[in-house]
Amino acid sequence: MDIGFIGLGNMGSAIAARLLGAGHRLRVWNRSPQPLEPLIAAGAVAAGSAREACAAEVVFSILSDDAAVREVLLPAALSAAPGTVQVNMATTSPQLSDELAARLGTAGSRYIAAPVLGRPDVAAAGKLNILAAGAPADLDRVQGLFDVIGQKTWRFGERAAQANVVKLAMNFMLAAAIESMGEAAALASGYAIEPAKLFELVSQTFFPGMVYQGYGRVIAESRYEPAGFKARLGLKDVRLALAAAEAVNAPLPFASLMRDSLLEGLARGEGEREFGAVLGRAPLRRAGR
């Protein structure tokens, strides 16, 4: 299949490499040229612009935030030929997703929101969970591509914004878990209990799984680097969750606390550091530990 790909950060590069490795024709574009080089060496074609990348049967994009999507993707996607399927994998606001679906639909394109769960190493292994929403026929058309990059596609309806809301809800729950771990570590450390021992117990009893095990180590070891997911992006997602909740009169008091913890981290110059460490260590810092 002829595929365009816009946005080659760590996640985008890993997803694009999976598609290329599956034998698809890929034309790639990124605002900075360096990430293009490994993909071009592997057989991808460099597009001269985002508009040129959109001259494909299916276009994947994964940009950092709403502003980047408006600036880069929207004008290029509006120029695409009728029938082009635009698959936006970015974590964006549901309001922007509704707007994209409406405007691209009027221009004759098809729009799918497909944010993902997983980090770049998970994407490289083809093990992402894909949260997808759009017309069933459009989803069926790209399901084979989703199968290349993900272990499961979760469909959440025809309104594209629904997939974005699910992603924000998942990120909110993840952040809430990290906040609770940080507060529990502050409590335990006040009684000379090592956070690492506490999280070993937690991950093998009440809360087994990757969140408490993985982020427990990040918090206990103050593992700020490497940043698999940057604190500034975590703050962006918490803010999006708060805005989406306000639109439907759903109070999220935990989200307000986590926003402030992350804002504190950014004020301390930690915006490029690991999200889990910045958020999870904040309660320890507040407790003087």
C-alpha positions in Angstrom: 0.0 0.0 0.0 1.1 3.6 -0.7 1.4 5.3 2.7 2.4 8.8 3.7 3.8 9.4 7.2 4.1 12.7 9.0 5.9 13.2 12.3 9.0 11.1 13.0 9.7 11.5 16.7 10.7 8.4 18.6 7.2 6.9 18.4 6.5 8.0 14.8 9.9 6.6 13.6 9.2 3.2 15.3 5.8 3.0 13.7 7.0 4.0 10.3 9.8 1.4 10.4 7.2 -1.3 11.1 5.1 -0.3 8.1 8.2 -0.1 5.9 9.4 -3.5 7.1 6.1 -5.0 6.2 6.7 -4.1 2.5 4.6 -1.0 2.2 5.7 2.0 0.1 6.3 4.9 2.5 6.8 8.6 1.8 7.9 10.3 5.0 8.1 13.9 6.2 9.3 15.5 9.4 9.9 19.2 10.3 13.6 18.3 11.2 15.4 16.2 8.6 17.6 14.0 10.8 14.9 11.3 11.7 14.4 10.7 7.9 17.8 9.2 7.4 17.4 5.7 8.8 14.0 5.3 7.0 15.4 6.5 3.7 18.3 4.0 4.1 15.7 1.3 4.6 13.8 2.2 1.4 11.4 5.0 2.3 11.1 8.1 0.1 11.5 11.6 1.5 8.5 13.8 0.8 9.4 17.4 0.0 6.5 18.7 2.2 3.7 17.5 4.4 1.4 18.2 1.5 3.4 15.8 -0.7 3.3 13.2 2.1 -0.5 13.4 1.9 -0.5 12.4 -1.7 -1.0 8.8 -0.7 -3.8 6.3 -0.3 -3.4 6.3 3.5 -1.6 9.0 5.6 -0.4 8.3 9.1 0.5 11.2 11.4 1.7 11.5 14.9 2.6 15.0 16.0 3.2 16.4 19.5 0.1 18.5 20.2 -3.0 20.3 18.9 -0.9 23.3 17.7 1.4 21.1 15.6 -1.6 19.3 14.1 -3.3 22.5 13.1 0.0 24.0 11.7 1.3 21.0 9.9 -1.3 18.3 9.3 -4.5 20.2 8.7 -3.5 22.3 5.7 -1.7 19.4 4.1 -4.6 17.0 4.7 -7.1 19.4 3.2 -5.1 19.2 -0.1 -5.3 15.4 -0.3 -7.3 13.6 -3.0 -10.9 12.6 -2.2 -11.0 9.2 -0.5 -7.7 9.5 1.2 -7.7 8.1 4.7 -6.1 10.2 7.3 -5.0 8.3 10.4 -4.1 10.6 13.3 -2.3 8.8 16.0 -1.5 11.9 18.1 -2.9 12.5 21.6 -5.1 15.5 20.8 -8.1 17.2 22.3 -11.5 15.7 21.4 -12.6 19.1 20.1 -9.8 19.1 17.6 -10.6 15.6 16.5 -14.3 16.6 15.9 -13.1 19.6 13.8 -10.7 17.5 11.7 -13.3 14.9 11.0 -15.8 17.6 9.9 -13.4 19.6 7.8 -11.6 16.7 6.1 -15.0 15.1 5.5 -16.2 18.2 3.7 -13.0 18.0 1.6 -13.7 14.4 0.7 -11.1 12.7 2.9 -11.8 10.1 5.5 -10.6 10.6 9.1 -9.7 8.1 11.8 -8.4 9.0 15.3 -6.0 6.2 16.5 -3.9 7.2 19.5 -1.9 4.4 21.0 -0.9 2.9 24.3 2.8 2.1 24.5 6.3 3.6 24.3 8.7 3.6 21.3 10.2 0.2 22.3 6.7 -1.3 22.3 6.0 0.3 18.9 9.2 -1.1 17.5 8.1 -4.6 18.5 4.6 -4.1 17.0 2.9 -4.5 20.3 1.0 -1.2 20.6 -2.6 -1.1 21.7 -4.4 1.1 19.2 -7.5 3.1 20.3 -9.4 3.7 17.1 -12.6 5.5 16.2 -14.1 6.3 12.8 -16.4 4.9 10.2 -16.4 1.1 10.3 -15.6 0.8 6.6 -12.6 3.1 7.0 -11.3 1.2 10.0 -11.7 -2.1 8.0 -9.7 -0.5 5.2 -6.6 0.2 7.5 -7.0 -2.8 9.9 -4.2 -4.7 8.1 -1.9 -1.8 8.8 -2.9 -1.6 12.4 -2.1 -5.3 12.7 1.5 -4.5 11.6 2.1 -2.0 14.4 -0.2 -3.2 17.2 -1.1 -6.3 19.1 -4.8 -5.2 19.3 -7.1 -2.6 17.9 -9.8 -1.3 20.3 -12.7 0.3 18.4 -14.6 3.0 20.3 -17.3 4.1 17.9 -17.7 6.2 14.8 -17.1 9.6 16.3 -13.3 10.1 16.1 -13.2 12.1 19.3 -14.2 9.1 21.3 -10.8 7.5 20.7 -9.1 10.7 22.0 -11.2 10.7 25.1 -10.3 7.1 25.9 -6.6 8.0 25.5 -6.9 10.9 27.8 -8.8 8.8 30.3 -6.1 6.1 30.2 -3.3 8.7 30.6 -5.3 10.3 33.5 -5.5 6.9 35.3 -1.8 6.3 34.7 -0.9 9.7 36.1 -3.2 9.1 39.1 -1.4 5.8 39.8 2.0 7.5 39.7 0.8 10.3 42.0 -0.5 7.7 44.5 2.8 5.8 44.4 4.7 8.9 45.1 2.5 9.8 48.0 2.8 6.2 49.4 6.6 6.4 49.0 6.6 9.7 51.0 4.6 8.0 53.8 6.7 4.9 53.9 10.1 6.6 53.7 9.1 8.7 56.8 9.3 5.4 58.7 12.6 4.3 57.1 10.9 1.9 54.6 12.7 2.0 51.3 10.3 2.8 48.4 11.8 0.0 46.3 10.7 -2.5 48.9 7.3 -1.0 49.1 6.8 -1.1 45.3 8.1 -4.7 45.2 5.3 -5.7 47.6 2.7 -3.6 45.7 3.6 -5.0 42.3 3.5 -8.6 43.5 0.3 -8.4 45.5 -2.5 -5.7 45.1 -1.4 -4.2 41.8 0.6 -6.6 39.6 1.5 -5.4 36.1 3.7 -3.0 34.2 2.4 0.3 35.7 3.2 -0.3 39.4 6.3 -2.5 38.6 7.8 -0.2 36.0 7.0 3.2 37.4 7.7 2.0 41.0 11.3 1.5 39.9 11.4 4.9 38.2 10.2 6.6 41.4 12.4 4.6 43.8 15.5 5.1 41.7 14.8 8.7 40.7 15.2 7.6 37.1 14.8 10.9 35.3 16.8 9.8 32.2 16.3 8.5 29.6 12.9 10.2 29.2 10.7 7.6 27.5 7.8 10.1 27.9 8.7 13.7 28.7 7.1 15.6 31.6 6.0 18.5 29.4 4.0 16.1 27.3 2.5 14.5 30.4 1.4 18.0 31.5 -0.1 18.5 28.1 -2.2 15.4 28.4 -3.4 16.2 31.9 -4.4 19.6 30.7 -6.3 18.1 27.8 -8.1 15.7 30.2 -9.1 18.6 32.4 -10.5 20.6 29.5 -12.4 17.6 28.1 -13.9 16.9 31.5 -14.9 20.6 32.0 -16.7 20.4 28.7 -19.0 17.7 30.1 -19.1 19.0 33.7 -17.1 16.1 35.1 -14.9 17.2 38.0 -11.4 15.7 38.0 -9.8 16.8 41.3 -6.9 14.4 41.0 -6.0 15.9 37.6 -5.8 19.4 39.1 -3.3 18.1 41.7 -1.2 16.3 39.1 -1.2 19.4 36.8 0.2 21.4 39.6 2.9 18.8 40.4 3.9 18.7 36.8 3.9 22.5 36.6 6.2 22.6 39.6 8.5 20.2 37.7 8.6 22.4 34.7 9.3 25.4 36.9 12.3 23.4 38.1 13.6 22.9 34.6 12.4 19.2 34.4 10.2 19.5 31.4 12.4 17.2 29.2 12.8 14.6 32.0 11.0 11.4 32.5 7.3 12.1 33.2 7.0 9.2 35.8 9.9 10.4 37.8 9.0 14.1 37.8 5.4 13.4 38.9 6.2 10.5 41.2 9.0 12.2 43.1 7.0 15.4 43.7 5.2 14.0 46.9 8.6 13.0 48.3 10.0 16.4 47.6 7.0 18.0 49.3 7.7 15.8 52.3 11.4 16.9 52.4 12.6 13.5 51.2 
